[in-house]
Amino acid sequence: FADLAGLPPRGDWDGSSLTPLLFSHGKAVAWRVSVPIEYHFWANHTKCTGCPAPDIGYPVRDAACADLSSTPNALCWGGPEQCDPADCYSVEADGRNNFLALRRISAARDVLYAKYQTGHQFVDDVDFSRPDAFELFDLAADPWCERNVYENTDAALLKALDVELDAWYACAGATCRD
């Protein structure tokens, strides 16, 4: 948005401006083919199910819980001490859901590569140097990510994806703009 306002990016901002894509007027624009994704476990992530929503099934019922300012919704976000067990459940019970992923879309392939590491970011740094599990999905053949092909994939491709993902994870500020 800074680029749209004619402002230069700050040195500590990650990423590139979307302005060239937004105003390309149908012309080809050089752009990266990979997108990094990062998620860390958060112990206070709970989900409200007893909200004053329409009498309809999941997922529409849960999507109707958007007003978090009213009771019981306001009481169902945060730690377990804030939740009525009848109305809420913990989305994440432990630290097994930390992951880094790389979505690579090019003429050669469309893949989603991920690695997971158990841990609590507040207790000990989760730096993904000791992954517990890996996934690789060929989205051209498996768009719903139902078949993990990691174990049957060429080691050179796995290494290239891992090196690229680690580079994204390590970058900061201006180094993340290309």
LINFEN-V330897 format. One record per pair of residues at least 24 apart in sequence whose ideal C-beta (glycine too) atoms are under 7 Angstrom apart, sorted by the first residue. I is the first residue (numbers start at 0). J is the second residue. D is the distance in whole Angstrom. If there is no record, write none. Layout:
BEGIN
I/J/D ; I/J/D
END
This chain:
BEGIN
10/172/5 ; 10/173/6 ; 11/172/5 ; 12/172/7 ; 13/171/6 ; 13/172/7 ; 13/175/4 ; 14/175/6 ; 14/176/7 ; 15/176/5 ; 32/103/6 ; 32/104/6 ; 32/105/4 ; 33/101/6 ; 33/102/7 ; 33/103/5 ; 33/163/6 ; 34/102/5 ; 35/101/6 ; 35/164/7 ; 35/167/4 ; 35/168/7 ; 36/100/4 ; 36/102/7 ; 37/99/6 ; 37/168/7 ; 38/96/7 ; 38/97/7 ; 38/98/5 ; 39/97/5 ; 39/120/5 ; 39/125/6 ; 40/91/6 ; 40/94/4 ; 40/96/5 ; 40/97/5 ; 40/119/6 ; 40/120/7 ; 41/91/7 ; 42/119/7 ; 43/77/5 ; 43/78/5 ; 44/90/5 ; 44/91/5 ; 45/75/6 ; 45/76/6 ; 45/77/7 ; 45/79/7 ; 45/82/5 ; 45/87/5 ; 45/88/7 ; 45/89/5 ; 45/90/6 ; 46/87/6 ; 46/88/6 ; 46/90/5 ; 47/71/7 ; 47/72/5 ; 47/75/3 ; 47/76/7 ; 47/86/6 ; 47/87/5 ; 48/86/6 ; 48/87/7 ; 48/88/7 ; 49/83/7 ; 49/85/6 ; 49/86/3 ; 94/118/5 ; 94/119/5 ; 97/125/5 ; 99/127/5 ; 99/164/6 ; 99/168/6 ; 101/160/6 ; 101/163/6 ; 101/164/4 ; 101/167/7 ; 109/138/4 ; 109/139/5 ; 110/135/6 ; 110/136/7 ; 110/137/6 ; 110/138/6 ; 111/136/5 ; 111/138/6 ; 111/144/6 ; 112/160/4 ; 112/164/6 ; 127/168/7
END
